[in-house]
Amino acid sequence: MSDFKTYRKKQMENPEFREEYEAMRPEFEITRALIAARTSENLTQKELSEKSGIRQSNISRIESGVTSPTVATLEALAAGMGKRLVISFESLTPKEGTL
């Protein structure tokens, strides 16, 4: 296990840390999804900037977690990668009769 994963696992034992971490989960997921999509297309931030019309500095700030993108920005980034943006809601608890 990486040092970060070990550290995070230990910190998650603290209820206050866990609550704050869970509150930030959507931002973490956006960041991970954007980086994964961009790298799967073998694009640099600069190349994605040129294809999407979003400044490279803005892409950097989104990917580093400094700022949260708008839906319009995410749509432009997706289009620049030849993808479409999909947003979904998931149940917090399993539906009755499912595991």
C-alpha positions in Angstrom: 0.0 0.0 0.0 1.3 3.5 -0.9 2.3 5.9 1.9 -0.6 8.1 1.0 -3.1 5.2 1.2 -1.7 4.1 4.5 -1.9 7.6 5.9 -5.5 8.1 4.6 -6.6 4.8 6.0 -5.2 5.8 9.4 -6.8 9.3 9.2 -10.2 7.8 8.2 -10.4 6.3 11.7 -10.9 9.9 13.0 -14.6 10.7 12.6 -14.0 14.4 12.0 -11.5 13.7 9.2 -13.8 11.0 7.7 -16.7 13.4 7.6 -14.7 16.2 5.9 -13.2 13.7 3.5 -16.6 12.4 2.5 -17.9 15.9 2.1 -15.1 16.5 -0.5 -15.6 13.2 -2.3 -17.4 14.7 -5.3 -14.5 17.2 -6.0 -12.0 14.3 -5.7 -14.0 12.2 -8.1 -14.2 15.0 -10.7 -10.5 15.5 -10.5 -9.7 11.8 -10.9 -12.2 11.4 -13.7 -10.8 14.4 -15.7 -7.2 13.3 -15.3 -8.1 9.7 -16.3 -10.1 10.8 -19.3 -7.3 13.2 -20.5 -4.5 10.7 -20.0 -6.5 7.9 -21.7 -6.7 10.2 -24.8 -2.9 10.8 -24.5 -3.5 14.5 -24.2 -1.4 17.1 -22.3 -3.2 19.9 -20.5 -2.0 22.2 -23.3 -3.4 20.0 -26.0 -6.7 19.7 -24.2 -6.8 23.5 -23.8 -6.4 23.9 -27.5 -9.1 21.4 -28.3 -11.6 22.6 -25.6 -11.0 26.3 -25.5 -10.4 26.1 -21.8 -7.2 27.8 -20.7 -4.4 25.4 -19.7 -4.0 27.3 -16.4 -7.7 26.6 -15.6 -7.3 22.9 -16.4 -4.3 22.8 -14.1 -6.3 24.4 -11.3 -9.1 21.9 -11.7 -6.8 18.9 -11.8 -4.9 20.1 -8.7 -8.2 20.7 -6.8 -7.7 24.4 -6.4 -11.0 25.2 -8.1 -14.2 23.4 -8.9 -15.3 23.5 -12.6 -18.8 24.5 -13.7 -20.9 22.1 -15.7 -20.3 24.2 -18.8 -16.5 23.9 -18.3 -16.8 20.1 -17.9 -18.9 19.9 -21.0 -16.3 21.9 -23.0 -13.5 19.6 -21.6 -15.4 16.5 -22.5 -16.1 17.8 -26.0 -12.4 18.6 -26.4 -11.6 14.9 -25.7 -14.3 13.7 -28.0 -16.5 12.6 -25.1 -19.8 13.6 -23.6 -20.3 14.6 -20.0 -22.5 12.1 -18.0 -23.7 12.9 -14.4 -25.5 10.4 -12.3 -26.9 10.0 -8.8 -26.3 6.8 -6.8 -28.2 5.5 -3.9 -26.4 5.7 -0.5 -28.0 2.4 0.6 -28.8 -0.7 -1.4 -32.4 -1.1 -2.6 -34.4 -3.7 -0.7 -33.9 -7.2 -2.2 -30.4 -6.4 -3.6 -27.0 -6.9 -2.1 
